[in-house]
Protein backbone atom coordinates (compact mmCIF):
# COMPACT_ATOMS: atom_id res chain seq x y z
CA UNK A 1 0.00 0.00 0.00
CA UNK A 2 2.61 2.65 0.89
CA UNK A 3 5.13 1.23 -1.55
CA UNK A 4 6.47 1.60 -5.04
CA UNK A 5 3.79 -0.79 -6.21
CA UNK A 6 0.17 -0.43 -7.25
CA UNK A 7 -2.05 -3.46 -7.39
CA UNK A 8 -4.25 -3.83 -10.44
CA UNK A 9 -7.26 -6.12 -10.19
CA UNK A 10 -8.61 -8.20 -13.07
CA UNK A 11 -12.28 -8.20 -12.12
CA UNK A 12 -12.89 -11.40 -14.14
CA UNK A 13 -10.42 -13.38 -12.06
CA UNK A 14 -9.04 -13.49 -8.56
CA UNK A 15 -5.47 -12.91 -9.62
CA UNK A 16 -3.79 -9.70 -8.54
CA UNK A 17 -0.97 -8.49 -10.74
CA UNK A 18 1.76 -6.24 -9.42
CA UNK A 19 3.40 -3.64 -11.61
CA UNK A 20 6.00 -1.03 -10.67
CA UNK A 21 5.00 2.54 -11.26
CA UNK A 22 7.29 4.11 -13.84
CA UNK A 23 7.83 7.24 -11.78
CA UNK A 24 8.34 5.37 -8.53
CA UNK A 25 5.35 7.04 -6.88
CA UNK A 26 3.55 5.29 -4.11
CA UNK A 27 -0.13 4.75 -4.12
CA UNK A 28 -1.06 3.50 -0.68
CA UNK A 29 -4.79 3.47 -1.07
CA UNK A 30 -4.92 1.63 -4.38
CA UNK A 31 -3.81 -1.71 -3.02
CA UNK A 32 -6.69 -2.55 -0.75
CA UNK A 33 -9.32 -0.58 -2.61
CA UNK A 34 -8.90 -1.92 -6.14
CA UNK A 35 -8.25 -5.44 -4.94
CA UNK A 36 -11.69 -5.57 -3.36
CA UNK A 37 -13.52 -4.24 -6.44
CA UNK A 38 -17.22 -3.37 -6.42
CA UNK A 39 -18.68 -0.04 -5.39
CA UNK A 40 -17.69 2.36 -2.71
CA UNK A 41 -20.08 2.30 0.16
CA UNK A 42 -21.18 5.91 -0.27
CA UNK A 43 -22.14 5.84 -3.98
CA UNK A 44 -22.25 3.68 -7.08
CA UNK A 45 -19.02 4.71 -8.80
CA UNK A 46 -16.42 1.98 -9.10
CA UNK A 47 -13.42 2.02 -6.82
CA UNK A 48 -11.10 2.04 -9.78
CA UNK A 49 -12.69 5.18 -11.24
CA UNK A 50 -12.59 7.00 -7.94
CA UNK A 51 -9.04 5.93 -7.11
CA UNK A 52 -7.66 6.80 -10.54
CA UNK A 53 -9.27 10.21 -10.36
CA UNK A 54 -7.94 10.84 -6.87
CA UNK A 55 -4.47 9.74 -7.93
CA UNK A 56 -4.50 11.93 -11.02
CA UNK A 57 -5.68 14.89 -8.95
CA UNK A 58 -2.67 14.71 -6.63
CA UNK A 59 -0.03 17.35 -7.15
CA UNK A 60 3.21 18.38 -5.53
CA UNK A 61 6.53 16.92 -4.55
CA UNK A 62 6.88 13.19 -3.79
CA UNK A 63 9.52 12.07 -1.27
CA UNK A 64 9.42 8.45 -2.43
CA UNK A 65 12.89 8.28 -3.96
CA UNK A 66 14.52 9.59 -0.80
CA UNK A 67 12.65 6.95 1.20
CA UNK A 68 13.85 4.25 -1.20
CA UNK A 69 17.45 5.32 -0.67
CA UNK A 70 17.01 5.45 3.10
CA UNK A 71 15.54 1.93 3.07
CA UNK A 72 18.94 0.54 2.09
CA UNK A 73 19.94 1.08 5.71
CA UNK A 74 17.74 -1.80 6.88
CA UNK A 75 15.94 -3.33 3.89
CA UNK A 76 17.19 -6.90 4.34
CA UNK A 77 17.48 -9.13 7.40
CA UNK A 78 21.08 -9.65 8.46
CA UNK A 79 23.24 -10.07 11.53
CA UNK A 80 26.09 -7.58 11.70
CA UNK A 81 29.26 -8.37 13.63
CA UNK A 82 30.13 -5.29 15.67
CA UNK A 83 32.95 -6.85 17.69
CA UNK A 84 33.88 -10.49 18.36
CA UNK A 85 31.37 -10.43 21.25
CA UNK A 86 28.62 -8.10 19.99
CA UNK A 87 26.18 -8.77 17.14
CA UNK A 88 23.32 -6.69 15.77
CA UNK A 89 20.28 -8.24 14.06
CA UNK A 90 18.85 -5.62 11.72
CA UNK A 91 16.03 -5.76 9.17
CA UNK A 92 13.96 -8.44 10.91
CA UNK A 93 11.55 -6.03 12.58
CA UNK A 94 11.14 -2.36 13.40
CA UNK A 95 13.88 -2.48 16.04
CA UNK A 96 17.22 -4.24 16.16
CA UNK A 97 17.94 -7.06 18.56
CA UNK A 98 21.46 -7.23 19.96
CA UNK A 99 23.48 -10.17 21.27
CA UNK A 100 26.47 -10.02 23.61
CA UNK A 101 28.41 -13.30 23.90
CA UNK A 102 29.85 -14.18 27.30
CA UNK A 103 31.87 -17.10 28.64
CA UNK A 104 28.98 -19.46 29.35
CA UNK A 105 25.99 -17.68 27.89
CA UNK A 106 24.62 -14.73 25.97
CA UNK A 107 22.81 -11.51 26.80
CA UNK A 108 20.02 -10.30 24.51
CA UNK A 109 19.35 -6.57 24.37
CA UNK A 110 15.85 -5.81 23.04
CA UNK A 111 13.61 -8.54 21.65
CA UNK A 112 11.63 -7.00 18.73
CA UNK A 113 7.86 -6.43 18.67
CA UNK A 114 6.58 -9.94 17.99
CA UNK A 115 7.36 -13.55 18.79
CA UNK A 116 7.60 -14.39 15.09
CA UNK A 117 10.22 -11.72 14.44
CA UNK A 118 12.04 -12.70 17.62
CA UNK A 119 12.17 -16.34 16.55
CA UNK A 120 13.71 -15.34 13.23
CA UNK A 121 16.35 -13.32 15.05
CA UNK A 122 17.07 -16.13 17.50
CA UNK A 123 17.45 -18.60 14.65
CA UNK A 124 20.04 -16.29 13.08
CA UNK A 125 21.86 -15.85 16.41
CA UNK A 126 21.96 -19.62 16.85
CA UNK A 127 24.09 -19.87 13.71
CA UNK A 128 26.74 -17.92 15.62
CA UNK A 129 26.56 -19.53 19.07
CA UNK A 130 24.57 -22.16 20.95
CA UNK A 131 25.29 -20.69 24.38
CA UNK A 132 22.16 -20.28 26.52
CA UNK A 133 20.42 -16.97 27.09
CA UNK A 134 21.46 -15.85 30.56
CA UNK A 135 19.84 -12.40 30.52
CA UNK A 136 17.53 -10.15 28.53
CA UNK A 137 17.80 -6.38 28.79
CA UNK A 138 14.92 -4.10 27.84
CA UNK A 139 16.32 -0.70 26.91
CA UNK A 140 12.83 0.78 27.36
CA UNK A 141 9.12 0.01 27.36
CA UNK A 142 8.21 0.38 23.67
CA UNK A 143 6.54 -2.64 22.09
CA UNK A 144 9.22 -3.05 19.41
CA UNK A 145 11.76 -3.65 22.18
CA UNK A 146 9.73 -5.84 24.56
CA UNK A 147 6.83 -7.73 22.97
CA UNK A 148 8.90 -10.55 21.42
CA UNK A 149 10.51 -11.73 24.66
CA UNK A 150 9.23 -15.31 24.76
CA UNK A 151 11.06 -16.08 21.52
CA UNK A 152 14.34 -15.71 23.42
CA UNK A 153 13.30 -17.83 26.42
CA UNK A 154 14.24 -21.35 25.37
CA UNK A 155 13.84 -23.03 28.74
CA UNK A 156 11.02 -21.83 31.00
CA UNK A 157 12.50 -23.85 33.85
CA UNK A 158 15.71 -21.79 33.62
CA UNK A 159 14.39 -18.31 33.05
CA UNK A 160 16.96 -15.67 32.16
CA UNK A 161 17.22 -12.52 34.19
CA UNK A 162 15.20 -9.73 32.57
CA UNK A 163 16.65 -6.31 33.32
CA UNK A 164 15.08 -2.86 32.94
CA UNK A 165 14.93 0.50 34.67
CA UNK A 166 12.38 0.66 37.46
CA UNK A 167 10.44 3.38 35.63
CA UNK A 168 9.47 0.88 32.92
CA UNK A 169 6.56 -0.26 35.13
CA UNK A 170 5.08 3.24 35.23
CA UNK A 171 5.58 3.64 31.50
CA UNK A 172 3.85 0.33 30.75
CA UNK A 173 0.84 1.38 32.83
CA UNK A 174 0.66 4.76 31.09
CA UNK A 175 0.31 2.97 27.75
CA UNK A 176 -2.23 0.52 29.18
CA UNK A 177 -4.46 3.38 30.34
CA UNK A 178 -4.68 4.84 26.84
CA UNK A 179 -4.31 1.63 24.87
CA UNK A 180 -7.42 2.20 22.73
CA UNK A 181 -6.45 5.64 21.46
CA UNK A 182 -2.75 4.80 21.46
CA UNK A 183 -3.21 1.68 19.37
CA UNK A 184 -5.36 3.40 16.75
CA UNK A 185 -2.82 6.14 16.30
CA UNK A 186 0.14 3.77 16.36
CA UNK A 187 -1.44 1.70 13.59
CA UNK A 188 -1.63 4.87 11.51
CA UNK A 189 1.84 6.14 12.35
CA UNK A 190 3.60 2.90 11.52
CA UNK A 191 1.46 2.03 8.51
CA UNK A 192 0.62 -1.29 10.15
CA UNK A 193 -2.72 -1.51 8.32
CA UNK A 194 -1.03 -1.10 4.95
CA UNK A 195 -0.08 -4.35 3.24
CA UNK A 196 3.28 -2.88 2.21
CA UNK A 197 5.21 0.22 3.21
CA UNK A 198 8.36 1.98 2.05
CA UNK A 199 9.85 1.75 5.54
CA UNK A 200 9.07 2.93 9.05
CA UNK A 201 11.70 5.67 9.08
CA UNK A 202 14.05 3.93 11.51
CA UNK A 203 13.46 0.30 10.60
CA UNK A 204 11.97 -2.21 8.20
CA UNK A 205 8.39 -2.09 9.49
CA UNK A 206 6.30 -2.77 12.57
CA UNK A 207 5.41 -6.45 12.53
CA UNK A 208 2.15 -6.02 14.40
CA UNK A 209 -1.29 -5.11 13.12
CA UNK A 210 -4.92 -5.39 14.23
CA UNK A 211 -5.05 -9.14 13.49
CA UNK A 212 -1.47 -10.40 13.73
CA UNK A 213 -0.75 -9.74 17.38
CA UNK A 214 1.97 -12.23 18.16
CA UNK A 215 2.76 -10.80 21.59
CA UNK A 216 5.21 -12.44 23.99
CA UNK A 217 5.78 -9.78 26.65
CA UNK A 218 7.43 -10.95 29.86
CA UNK A 219 7.71 -8.50 32.73
CA UNK A 220 11.19 -7.65 34.05
CA UNK A 221 12.52 -9.67 36.95
CA UNK A 222 15.44 -7.33 37.72
CA UNK A 223 14.89 -3.60 38.10
CA UNK A 224 17.29 -0.84 39.04
CA UNK A 225 16.85 2.76 40.10
CA UNK A 226 19.14 5.73 39.76
CA UNK A 227 21.74 6.54 37.14
CA UNK A 228 23.82 3.35 36.85
CA UNK A 229 23.93 -0.31 37.77
CA UNK A 230 26.90 -2.65 37.30
CA UNK A 231 25.94 -6.24 36.59
CA UNK A 232 27.85 -9.39 35.72
CA UNK A 233 26.14 -11.99 33.55
CA UNK A 234 27.68 -14.95 31.70
CA UNK A 235 31.12 -13.68 32.68
CA UNK A 236 30.37 -10.29 31.12
CA UNK A 237 30.84 -7.08 33.06
CA UNK A 238 28.16 -4.65 31.91
CA UNK A 239 27.12 -1.21 33.07
CA UNK A 240 23.46 -0.28 32.69
CA UNK A 241 23.14 3.50 32.37
CA UNK A 242 19.91 5.48 32.61
CA UNK A 243 19.76 7.65 29.47
CA UNK A 244 16.28 9.25 29.36
CA UNK A 245 15.47 10.60 25.93
CA UNK A 246 12.96 8.96 23.65
CA UNK A 247 11.46 7.56 26.85
CA UNK A 248 11.92 8.41 30.51
CA UNK A 249 12.81 4.80 31.39
CA UNK A 250 15.44 4.31 28.69
CA UNK A 251 18.76 2.67 29.48
CA UNK A 252 21.93 2.04 27.52
CA UNK A 253 24.45 -0.75 27.98
CA UNK A 254 28.17 -0.02 28.27
CA UNK A 255 30.42 -2.98 27.43
CA UNK A 256 33.79 -1.72 28.68
CA UNK A 257 35.91 -4.60 27.38
CA UNK A 258 34.66 -3.88 23.85
CA UNK A 259 34.53 -0.08 24.25
CA UNK A 260 31.00 -0.34 22.91
CA UNK A 261 27.88 1.50 23.98
CA UNK A 262 24.43 0.16 23.12
CA UNK A 263 22.55 3.44 22.95
CA UNK A 264 18.91 2.28 22.61
CA UNK A 265 16.73 4.87 20.83
CA UNK A 266 18.63 8.02 21.74
CA UNK A 267 20.48 7.86 18.41
CA UNK A 268 19.43 6.51 15.02
CA UNK A 269 19.90 7.53 11.40
CA UNK A 270 17.01 10.01 11.26
CA UNK A 271 15.99 13.20 12.99
CA UNK A 272 14.87 12.12 16.48
CA UNK A 273 11.20 11.66 17.23
CA UNK A 274 11.05 14.40 19.84
CA UNK A 275 7.27 14.12 19.73
CA UNK A 276 5.46 11.01 18.47
CA UNK A 277 2.20 11.63 16.60
CA UNK A 278 0.87 8.27 17.77
CA UNK A 279 0.35 9.98 21.10
CA UNK A 280 3.00 10.22 23.81
CA UNK A 281 4.08 12.88 26.26
CA UNK A 282 6.52 15.22 24.54
CA UNK A 283 10.05 14.03 25.23
CA UNK A 284 12.25 16.06 27.57
CA UNK A 285 14.81 17.50 25.18
CA UNK A 286 17.28 18.61 27.83
CA UNK A 287 17.24 15.13 29.37
CA UNK A 288 17.92 13.78 25.89
CA UNK A 289 20.91 16.07 25.28
CA UNK A 290 22.26 15.28 28.74
CA UNK A 291 22.05 11.56 27.96
CA UNK A 292 24.02 12.06 24.76
CA UNK A 293 26.62 14.01 26.74
CA UNK A 294 26.90 10.92 28.95
CA UNK A 295 27.63 8.83 25.86
CA UNK A 296 30.27 11.28 24.62
CA UNK A 297 32.04 11.10 27.99
CA UNK A 298 32.44 7.33 27.61
CA UNK A 299 34.50 7.75 24.40
CA UNK A 300 32.99 4.67 22.74
CA UNK A 301 34.68 3.14 19.73
CA UNK A 302 31.44 1.36 18.79
CA UNK A 303 27.95 2.82 19.03
CA UNK A 304 25.15 0.30 18.59
CA UNK A 305 21.65 1.79 18.30
CA UNK A 306 18.43 -0.18 18.56
CA UNK A 307 17.40 1.24 15.18
CA UNK A 308 19.53 1.57 12.03
CA UNK A 309 23.13 0.39 11.75
CA UNK A 310 26.04 0.29 14.21
CA UNK A 311 28.61 3.09 14.05
CA UNK A 312 32.39 2.70 14.35
CA UNK A 313 35.26 5.06 15.15
CA UNK A 314 35.66 7.12 18.31
CA UNK A 315 36.24 10.46 16.55
CA UNK A 316 33.38 9.95 14.09
CA UNK A 317 31.07 8.88 16.92
CA UNK A 318 31.96 11.95 18.98
CA UNK A 319 31.28 14.30 16.06
CA UNK A 320 28.00 12.55 15.24
CA UNK A 321 26.80 12.62 18.84
CA UNK A 322 27.75 16.27 19.18
CA UNK A 323 25.81 17.36 16.11
CA UNK A 324 22.84 15.19 17.09
CA UNK A 325 22.56 16.61 20.60
CA UNK A 326 23.13 20.14 19.33
CA UNK A 327 20.25 19.79 16.86
CA UNK A 328 17.98 18.68 19.70
CA UNK A 329 19.06 21.58 21.90
CA UNK A 330 18.60 24.00 18.99
CA UNK A 331 14.95 22.99 18.62
CA UNK A 332 14.47 23.37 22.37
CA UNK A 333 16.16 26.75 22.68
CA UNK A 334 14.61 28.38 19.63
CA UNK A 335 11.13 27.16 20.50
CA UNK A 336 11.43 28.72 23.95
CA UNK A 337 12.82 31.90 22.39
CA UNK A 338 9.76 32.33 20.19
CA UNK A 339 7.46 31.27 23.04
CA UNK A 340 8.80 34.12 25.14
CA UNK A 341 8.12 36.49 22.24
CA UNK A 342 4.45 35.51 22.37
CA UNK A 343 4.19 33.46 19.19
CA UNK A 344 1.47 30.85 18.75
CA UNK A 345 2.79 27.24 18.68
CA UNK A 346 1.65 26.84 15.07
CA UNK A 347 3.63 29.95 14.17
CA UNK A 348 6.67 28.70 16.06
CA UNK A 349 6.50 25.44 14.11
CA UNK A 350 6.95 27.39 10.88
CA UNK A 351 9.79 29.53 12.25
CA UNK A 352 12.08 26.95 13.83
CA UNK A 353 14.34 25.41 11.18
CA UNK A 354 17.64 23.66 11.67
CA UNK A 355 20.69 25.61 10.48
CA UNK A 356 21.76 24.42 7.03
CA UNK A 357 25.01 22.91 8.32
CA UNK A 358 22.98 20.66 10.65
CA UNK A 359 20.02 20.05 8.34
CA UNK A 360 22.25 18.54 5.65
CA UNK A 361 23.78 15.88 7.92
CA UNK A 362 22.77 12.25 7.16
CA UNK A 363 21.71 11.51 10.75
CA UNK A 364 19.43 14.55 10.91
CA UNK A 365 17.23 13.88 7.89
CA UNK A 366 13.56 13.98 8.87
CA UNK A 367 12.72 10.39 7.96
CA UNK A 368 11.20 9.79 11.40
CA UNK A 369 10.77 12.82 13.63
CA UNK A 370 10.29 16.35 12.33
CA UNK A 371 11.41 19.74 13.56
CA UNK A 372 7.86 21.06 13.05
CA UNK A 373 6.19 18.54 15.37
CA UNK A 374 9.08 18.69 17.82
CA UNK A 375 8.74 22.41 18.39
CA UNK A 376 5.04 21.94 19.20
CA UNK A 377 6.04 19.27 21.69
CA UNK A 378 8.49 21.63 23.38
CA UNK A 379 5.82 24.33 23.65
CA UNK A 380 3.41 21.84 25.21
CA UNK A 381 6.05 20.64 27.68
CA UNK A 382 6.57 24.11 29.06
CA UNK A 383 3.22 25.83 28.47
CA UNK A 384 0.63 23.05 28.16
CA UNK A 385 -2.24 22.93 25.65
CA UNK A 386 -3.21 26.61 25.94
CA UNK A 387 -1.43 28.92 23.50
CA UNK A 388 -2.42 32.04 25.40
CA UNK A 389 -5.20 33.07 23.01
CA UNK A 390 -8.50 33.21 24.97
CA UNK A 391 -10.32 31.96 21.88
CA UNK A 392 -9.04 28.54 22.92
CA UNK A 393 -10.32 28.57 26.50
CA UNK A 394 -13.89 27.43 25.77
CA UNK A 395 -13.93 26.70 22.05
CA UNK A 396 -16.73 25.20 20.00
CA UNK A 397 -16.66 21.48 19.33
CA UNK A 398 -15.48 20.51 15.83
CA UNK A 399 -19.07 19.74 14.80
CA UNK A 400 -20.32 23.11 16.04
CA UNK A 401 -17.48 24.92 14.29
CA UNK A 402 -18.27 23.11 11.05
CA UNK A 403 -21.97 23.95 11.31
CA UNK A 404 -21.22 27.63 11.87
CA UNK A 405 -18.68 27.67 9.02
CA UNK A 406 -21.26 26.19 6.67
CA UNK A 407 -23.83 28.77 7.75
CA UNK A 408 -21.28 31.55 7.27
CA UNK A 409 -20.50 30.67 3.64
CA UNK A 410 -24.03 29.72 2.63
CA UNK A 411 -24.19 25.97 3.21
CA UNK A 412 -22.11 22.80 3.36
CA UNK A 413 -22.30 22.49 -0.43
CA UNK A 414 -20.40 25.78 -0.71
CA UNK A 415 -17.72 24.40 1.61
CA UNK A 416 -17.44 21.35 -0.65
CA UNK A 417 -17.17 23.48 -3.77
CA UNK A 418 -14.49 25.67 -2.19
CA UNK A 419 -12.64 22.55 -1.04
CA UNK A 420 -12.69 21.14 -4.56
CA UNK A 421 -11.42 24.42 -5.97
CA UNK A 422 -8.57 24.49 -3.45
CA UNK A 423 -7.68 20.88 -4.27
CA UNK A 424 -7.56 21.59 -8.00
CA UNK A 425 -5.18 24.47 -7.29
CA UNK A 426 -2.92 22.21 -5.22
CA UNK A 427 -3.82 23.88 -1.93
CA UNK A 428 -4.35 20.55 -0.22
CA UNK A 429 -4.12 21.65 3.41
CA UNK A 430 -6.93 24.17 2.89
CA UNK A 431 -8.88 21.62 0.86
CA UNK A 432 -8.53 19.11 3.71
CA UNK A 433 -9.83 21.60 6.26
CA UNK A 434 -12.82 22.66 4.16
CA UNK A 435 -13.78 19.13 3.12
CA UNK A 436 -13.53 17.99 6.76
CA UNK A 437 -15.94 20.76 7.79
CA UNK A 438 -18.33 19.78 5.00
CA UNK A 439 -18.30 16.11 6.03
CA UNK A 440 -19.04 16.95 9.65
CA UNK A 441 -22.18 18.74 8.48
CA UNK A 442 -23.08 16.13 5.86
CA UNK A 443 -21.22 12.79 6.11
CA UNK A 444 -22.78 11.67 2.80
CA UNK A 445 -21.27 14.53 0.78
CA UNK A 446 -19.63 12.66 -2.11
CA UNK A 447 -17.66 15.63 -3.41
CA UNK A 448 -16.29 16.46 0.03
CA UNK A 449 -15.25 12.87 0.61
CA UNK A 450 -13.48 12.76 -2.76
CA UNK A 451 -11.63 15.96 -1.97
CA UNK A 452 -10.68 14.84 1.53
CA UNK A 453 -9.25 11.54 0.29
CA UNK A 454 -7.33 13.27 -2.50
CA UNK A 455 -5.97 15.87 -0.07
CA UNK A 456 -4.88 13.25 2.45
CA UNK A 457 -3.05 11.30 -0.23
CA UNK A 458 -1.42 14.41 -1.66
CA UNK A 459 -0.24 15.60 1.75
CA UNK A 460 1.04 12.13 2.56
CA UNK A 461 2.95 11.92 -0.70
CA UNK A 462 5.03 14.96 0.12
CA UNK A 463 5.89 13.91 3.70
CA UNK A 464 9.55 13.24 4.39
CA UNK A 465 8.68 11.59 7.70
CA UNK A 466 7.53 8.00 7.27
CA UNK A 467 5.29 8.58 10.28
CA UNK A 468 3.50 11.45 8.57
CA UNK A 469 3.31 9.60 5.27
CA UNK A 470 1.72 6.57 6.89
CA UNK A 471 -0.67 8.65 8.96
CA UNK A 472 -2.06 10.55 5.98
CA UNK A 473 -2.39 7.48 3.77
CA UNK A 474 -3.95 5.30 6.48
CA UNK A 475 -6.45 8.01 7.35
CA UNK A 476 -7.39 8.21 3.67
CA UNK A 477 -8.06 4.48 3.68
CA UNK A 478 -10.18 4.83 6.81
CA UNK A 479 -12.21 7.50 5.02
CA UNK A 480 -12.75 5.01 2.21
CA UNK A 481 -13.92 2.39 4.69
CA UNK A 482 -11.21 -0.05 3.68
CA UNK A 483 -9.32 -0.36 6.96
CA UNK A 484 -10.17 0.12 10.60
CA UNK A 485 -7.72 1.09 13.31
CA UNK A 486 -10.11 0.00 16.05
CA UNK A 487 -8.94 -2.67 18.47
CA UNK A 488 -9.82 -6.09 17.12
CA UNK A 489 -11.00 -9.03 19.23
CA UNK A 490 -7.72 -10.79 18.44
CA UNK A 491 -5.69 -7.84 19.72
CA UNK A 492 -7.88 -7.57 22.78
CA UNK A 493 -7.42 -11.25 23.63
CA UNK A 494 -3.64 -11.15 23.19
CA UNK A 495 -3.36 -8.00 25.25
CA UNK A 496 -5.36 -9.41 28.16
CA UNK A 497 -3.38 -12.66 28.11
CA UNK A 498 -0.05 -10.83 28.34
CA UNK A 499 -0.76 -8.07 30.86
CA UNK A 500 -0.29 -8.78 34.60
CA UNK A 501 -3.53 -9.07 36.52
CA UNK A 502 -2.98 -5.97 38.69
CA UNK A 503 -2.44 -3.82 35.59
CA UNK A 504 -5.68 -5.10 34.10
CA UNK A 505 -7.56 -4.03 37.21
CA UNK A 506 -5.94 -0.59 37.11
CA UNK A 507 -7.27 -0.19 33.59
CA UNK A 508 -10.79 -0.38 35.04
CA UNK A 509 -10.21 3.08 36.48
CA UNK A 510 -10.42 4.66 33.02
CA UNK A 511 -13.30 2.47 31.84
CA UNK A 512 -15.85 3.31 34.54
CA UNK A 513 -19.14 4.81 33.25
CA UNK A 514 -20.39 7.41 35.77
CA UNK A 515 -23.29 8.39 33.51
CA UNK A 516 -25.03 5.15 34.50
CA UNK A 517 -23.29 4.15 37.75
CA UNK A 518 -22.76 7.32 39.77
CA UNK A 519 -24.81 5.77 42.59
CA UNK A 520 -22.47 2.82 43.08
CA UNK A 521 -20.53 2.59 46.33
CA UNK A 522 -18.98 -0.83 46.75
CA UNK A 523 -15.78 -2.70 47.65
CA UNK A 524 -14.96 -6.04 46.06
CA UNK A 525 -12.13 -8.33 47.06
CA UNK A 526 -10.72 -10.63 44.39
CA UNK A 527 -8.83 -13.67 45.66
CA UNK A 528 -6.84 -15.56 43.03
CA UNK A 529 -6.29 -19.11 44.18
CA UNK A 530 -3.57 -20.01 41.69
CA UNK A 531 -1.22 -17.10 42.43
CA UNK A 532 -2.27 -16.40 46.04
CA UNK A 533 -2.72 -12.77 45.02
CA UNK A 534 -5.42 -10.39 46.24
CA UNK A 535 -6.81 -7.35 44.46
CA UNK A 536 -9.27 -5.00 46.14
CA UNK A 537 -11.44 -2.73 44.00
CA UNK A 538 -13.35 0.13 45.59
CA UNK A 539 -15.90 2.32 43.79
CA UNK A 540 -16.80 5.64 45.37
CA UNK A 541 -17.72 9.09 44.09
CA UNK A 542 -17.69 7.75 40.52
CA UNK A 543 -14.02 6.78 40.67
CA UNK A 544 -12.32 3.40 40.99
CA UNK A 545 -9.51 2.63 43.43
CA UNK A 546 -7.35 -0.47 43.06
CA UNK A 547 -5.24 -1.99 45.85
CA UNK A 548 -2.97 -5.03 45.78
CA UNK A 549 -3.44 -5.99 49.43
CA UNK A 550 -6.28 -7.92 51.09
CA UNK A 551 -8.69 -6.36 53.54
CA UNK A 552 -11.24 -7.65 56.02
CA UNK A 553 -13.67 -4.95 54.93
CA UNK A 554 -15.48 -5.67 51.68
CA UNK A 555 -19.00 -6.07 50.32
CA UNK A 556 -18.34 -8.92 47.89
CA UNK A 557 -15.59 -11.50 47.66
CA UNK A 558 -14.77 -13.18 44.35
CA UNK A 559 -12.67 -16.34 44.43
CA UNK A 560 -11.23 -17.54 41.14
CA UNK A 561 -7.97 -17.96 39.21
CA UNK A 562 -6.13 -15.47 37.05
CA UNK A 563 -6.76 -17.66 34.02
CA UNK A 564 -10.51 -17.71 34.61
CA UNK A 565 -10.69 -13.98 35.28
CA UNK A 566 -8.83 -13.23 32.06
CA UNK A 567 -11.25 -15.50 30.20
CA UNK A 568 -14.09 -13.46 31.69
CA UNK A 569 -12.47 -10.23 30.50
CA UNK A 570 -11.89 -11.67 27.03
CA UNK A 571 -15.56 -12.67 26.84
CA UNK A 572 -16.55 -9.12 27.88
CA UNK A 573 -17.98 -10.56 31.12
CA UNK A 574 -20.35 -12.90 29.26
CA UNK A 575 -18.60 -15.93 30.75
CA UNK A 576 -19.63 -15.03 34.31
CA UNK A 577 -23.02 -16.69 34.03
CA UNK A 578 -21.66 -19.93 32.54
CA UNK A 579 -18.81 -20.67 34.94
CA UNK A 580 -18.92 -23.63 37.28
CA UNK A 581 -18.99 -22.76 40.98
CA UNK A 582 -15.69 -24.51 41.58
CA UNK A 583 -13.85 -22.20 39.19
CA UNK A 584 -15.56 -18.98 40.11
CA UNK A 585 -17.49 -18.11 43.25
CA UNK A 586 -19.08 -14.92 44.53
CA UNK A 587 -19.82 -14.26 48.20
CA UNK A 588 -22.17 -11.39 48.92
CA UNK A 589 -24.51 -11.36 45.97
CA UNK A 590 -24.12 -12.31 42.32
CA UNK A 591 -26.66 -9.69 41.18
CA UNK A 592 -24.71 -6.94 42.91
CA UNK A 593 -21.51 -8.20 41.31
CA UNK A 594 -23.14 -8.16 37.88
CA UNK A 595 -24.22 -4.58 38.52
CA UNK A 596 -20.59 -3.79 39.32
CA UNK A 597 -19.15 -5.29 36.13
CA UNK A 598 -21.90 -3.61 34.13
CA UNK A 599 -20.41 -0.25 35.08
CA UNK A 600 -17.31 -0.73 32.93
CA UNK A 601 -16.83 -0.39 29.21
CA UNK A 602 -16.04 -3.79 27.75
CA UNK A 603 -13.57 -2.68 25.09
VENRAGI-V772527 format. One line per field, one symbol per residue. ss: DSSP state (H for helix, E for strand, C for the rest). A space follows every 50 residues. Layout:
ss->???
This chain:
ss->CECCEEEEECCCCCCEEEEECCCCCCCHHHHHHHHHCCECCCCCCEHHHH HHHHHHHCCCCCCHHHHHHHHCCCCCCEEEECCCCEEEEECCCCCCEEEE ECCCCEEEECCCCCHHHHHHHHHHHCCCCCCCEEEEECCCCCHHHHCCHH HHCCCCCCCCEEEEECCHHHHHHHHHHCHHHHHHHHHHHCCCCCCCECCC CCCCCCCCCCCCCCCCCCCCCEEECCCEEEEEECCEEEEEEECCCCCCCC EEEEEHHHCEEEEECCCCCCCCCCCCCCCCCCCCHHHHHHHHHHHHHHCC CEEEECCCCCEECHHHHHHHHHHHHHHHHHHHHHHHHHHHCCCCHHHHHH HCCCCHHHHCCHHHCCCCCCHHHHHHHHHHHHHCCCCCCHHHCCCCCHHH HHHHHHHHHCCHHHHHHHHHHHHHCCCHHHHHHHHHHHHHHCCCCHHHHH HHHHHHHHHHHCCCCHHHHHHHHHHHHHHCCCCCCCCCHHHHHHHHHHCC HHHHHHHHHHCECHHHHCCCCEEEEEEECCCCEEEEEEEECCEEEEECCC CCCCCEEEEECHHHHHHHHHCCCHHHHHCCCCCCEEECCHHHHHHHHCCE CCC
